[in-house]
Amino acid sequence: MKKVIIQLGTLTCPSCMQKIEQGLSQQTGVEKVKVLFNASKVKIEINEKDIQPEDLSKKIEALGYDVEGMKVKELA
């Protein structure tokens, strides 16, 4: 399992947060998604056998949001 933290461009409304959470949670390999509205960040736990961190940023961009950065950490 890996934890991916994606920095977004500024989120303007709570419905943006819901759209991102719903879009990512439907992806195979995504175990947990949490959007931090005030920080414009998304924290995602993934099973890297099924999905790669780069796929997450592509999905967010496909939903219409800017990705400004990404960090990946190994979970114990």
C-alpha positions in Angstrom: 0.0 0.0 0.0 1.1 3.5 -0.7 -0.2 6.9 0.4 -0.3 9.6 -2.3 -0.7 13.3 -1.4 -1.6 15.5 -4.4 -1.5 19.2 -4.2 -4.3 20.8 -6.3 -4.9 24.3 -7.6 -7.3 26.2 -5.4 -10.6 24.5 -4.8 -13.5 26.9 -5.0 -16.5 25.0 -3.6 -17.4 21.9 -1.6 -19.0 20.3 -4.6 -15.5 20.2 -6.2 -14.3 18.2 -3.2 -17.2 15.7 -3.7 -16.6 15.4 -7.4 -12.9 14.5 -6.8 -13.6 12.1 -4.0 -16.3 10.3 -6.0 -14.2 10.2 -9.2 -11.1 8.7 -7.4 -13.0 6.3 -5.2 -14.4 4.6 -8.2 -10.9 3.7 -9.5 -9.8 0.1 -9.0 -7.0 0.0 -6.5 -8.0 3.1 -4.6 -8.6 2.1 -1.0 -9.3 5.5 0.7 -9.7 9.1 -0.5 -9.9 12.3 1.6 -10.0 15.8 0.1 -8.7 18.6 2.3 -10.8 21.5 1.0 -9.0 24.3 2.8 -5.5 23.0 2.0 -6.4 22.0 -1.6 -4.9 18.6 -1.1 -6.1 15.0 -1.8 -4.8 12.1 0.4 -5.2 8.7 -1.2 -4.3 5.2 -0.1 -3.8 2.9 -3.0 -2.8 -0.7 -3.8 0.0 -0.2 -6.3 -0.7 -3.6 -7.9 -3.9 -2.1 -9.4 -3.2 1.6 -9.9 -0.2 3.9 -10.1 0.1 7.4 -8.6 0.4 9.0 -12.1 -3.0 7.5 -12.9 -4.5 9.5 -10.0 -3.2 12.8 -11.2 -4.4 12.0 -14.8 -7.9 11.3 -13.4 -8.0 14.5 -11.4 -7.0 16.5 -14.5 -9.6 14.7 -16.5 -12.2 15.8 -13.9 -11.1 19.4 -14.7 -8.7 20.3 -11.8 -5.1 21.3 -11.8 -2.5 19.1 -10.2 0.4 21.2 -8.8 2.5 18.4 -7.1 2.5 14.9 -5.8 4.2 13.0 -2.9 4.2 9.2 -2.6 4.9 7.4 0.7 5.1 3.7 1.5 2.7 2.6 4.1 3.8 0.0 6.6 
